[in-house]
């Protein structure tokens, strides 16, 4: 048992030697904490006053920040606008230690603004343009990717269906990945999955998994058990699957077999936003350092428990990961 | 001054605007789904708009109305503010920033709309480091331009640009140049003002301001009365859908009801009101006239979603709409006349034809406008209407001022027509009485006597007709309560009667060539 724990610690300590490239939809997650002043006098709507504005990297940018927190040498290519939000995002990523290669496009930087007062949530403002990327900007994106890829050990795709990933761009990216024989891990929206010829691992949540399954199997899958769903997906798509079940933990499956099922490792969930990004980052880091799928899933469970125990979007550092693993019998019971 | 003339004067006015400038940000989007993390709407942003707010928006409103505007800014603009102010310059606003003013992020008011419905307003006030005024710069800026400036607007939202010092400068300037000063006042600062040409408040502000001055008031009326006395100046309170009220010294409060228009929202309406008031007062309009026009401008602005502006041609169009509204009203009355009175008109024509077939005479009378209508009728009969024919015997009791005045003098005004009926009317004659109210004593008395003497009595009246219908064999009652609308219909009916009876009485070979037709009467 101790050897296994030591092996895992050694792997975590080797994270800084890994180079990962994250490709995907980057955005800014902004929180406007407001004071409610009452009702506006010109229309009967709430009148708020901003007391604090905080912004975090979101989407692929949060995956990159999670990787950097783990000590991985992280490269990120994403689309931004020619605006002040791009400037803010760039600064946040630089501060987090991510090598960011922004591709400027004639669209605004994607931003999701949440308007809150105390803990009351009023609304979310989404600023985005999801139309497919112009071809010269796609060329620029691929050109930048081909310069970074020779240094990468693994590629992470974070697709929020915001116009970057289209059958055309996916085909061109896959050609590049094949050239460098790189493993590709992806967290993606179900509608784009059929455009990929090959992925090495996907990390869907239950809703996404059922959609992907019914697309691939062409039948109603609402009655299929979660374990069976993960197993089926790994066969149908010939790729490894980490099925995220939220408070029910996660399932790892490969080649039609369930390799591990872990429960959620924490009792209190304070904020689950961005936990999925932390899961994807941890799996990518472990696999890039030659870890096994069950080990990756086990560490991802630990990382997720750290992420959700914080009030705001949070990603575990390698030290926090080691400290947390110390508290468990390691490896975790595969079939809890 | 007609509205159109007043609006035309706007382009000759120069207005100084000082006070709090802020940014109005508008975000327009669609709500297609709820957020996964909580059941609240996700507004997918489709477009954004940055517009000048506060003093800058008043300045822009003045510029859009054709006036020349000087905007004094007590701060050095940051990037977002620069963008706004550059836009203002291209709209024709001249902006002065005092040298040495601290750079500051402007306060911002963000409105979020989905499908033209406002969802939320978010304020972002700048810190307490808002740049203070630098009066020396203000004085030189203003004294360079004050020559032609006939009005100033002080716009105070309490964001820090308006200071006691600044107000003293504006006041001394106004005393020197006789400049009108319109104050959009912050309730907390009312004690700073000695007097102004006009203070404007919205309903809540008026109550807050009166309370601030130590009055225990709960209604706008109480607040307006209290402020008028204390500030020694006219007060205009805008009350949204209820319109506005003017409070002036030694006068009853004057209420101006809001125009009934479909309302998008009230964003920017207050600023348009202030701009129109300043332009009107600068152009020499009276306060009630300025308020009437400002009220109309508000009606234009509230019909447009978000911050909106009113253009001079829209105000002139509103004036034209008023004219067309009156014409339509007149048409509407005639339309109802068609629905209700065709058989009655026919009966009058028959009665007159019968009168002439029996070689009897037609008499008519009325007071004022109705006197004119009665005489007009008689003239069409004695002379000709459209077709050449023999003269018809007809007499107006309203057109002989010697008879009228002598009878009135000797027997009292109520006998002016009855005495003439007594003198002329014989059985079988027809007497036509014109009275829109149906209540004129002299008309009623004459009808009574005519009836006694065996004449056919015909009434031309309106509304309920008063006592006229009871005294008449036939009565045309115009379905309206408005005297001018009733009289317009009387003239139309007189013409129709003449045309119909003339066709009946004229011989075909006596028809004149068309170009010679028509009456000069």
Contacts between the chains, C-beta under 8 A, distances in Angstrom:
chain1	res1	chain2	res2	distance
A	32	B	122	6.8
A	34	B	122	6.5
A	37	B	123	7.1
A	40	B	118	7.8
A	40	B	121	4.5
A	41	B	202	6.5
A	41	B	204	6.3
A	41	B	266	7.9
A	42	B	265	6.0
A	42	B	266	3.8
A	42	B	267	5.4
A	42	B	269	7.3
A	43	B	118	4.6
A	43	B	121	7.9
A	43	B	265	4.8
A	43	B	266	6.7
A	43	B	267	7.5
A	45	B	118	5.1
A	45	B	119	6.1
A	45	B	120	5.6
A	45	B	121	6.0
A	46	B	120	5.6
A	46	B	121	7.2
A	47	B	121	4.8
A	47	B	123	6.9
A	48	B	120	6.8
A	48	B	121	6.9
A	48	B	122	4.9
A	48	B	123	6.8
A	49	B	122	7.4
A	49	B	123	4.4
A	49	B	124	7.3
A	49	B	125	6.5
A	50	B	122	6.1
A	50	B	123	7.0
A	50	B	124	4.6
A	114	B	35	7.9
A	115	B	120	6.7
A	115	B	122	6.7
A	121	B	35	7.5
A	121	B	37	7.5
A	121	B	38	4.6
A	121	B	40	5.1
A	122	B	40	6.2
A	122	B	120	5.9
A	123	B	35	7.8
A	123	B	40	5.1
A	123	B	41	5.0
A	123	B	42	7.2
A	123	B	43	5.8
A	123	B	112	7.2
A	123	B	119	6.4
A	123	B	120	6.4
A	124	B	35	4.9
A	124	B	40	6.7
A	124	B	41	7.5
A	124	B	42	4.7
A	124	B	43	7.0
A	125	B	27	6.5
A	125	B	29	7.1
A	125	B	42	7.9
A	125	B	43	5.1
A	125	B	45	6.0
A	125	B	112	6.8
A	126	B	29	7.8
A	126	B	42	5.6
A	126	B	43	6.9
A	126	B	44	5.0
A	126	B	45	6.4
A	127	B	45	4.5
A	128	B	44	7.5
A	128	B	45	7.8
A	273	B	37	6.4
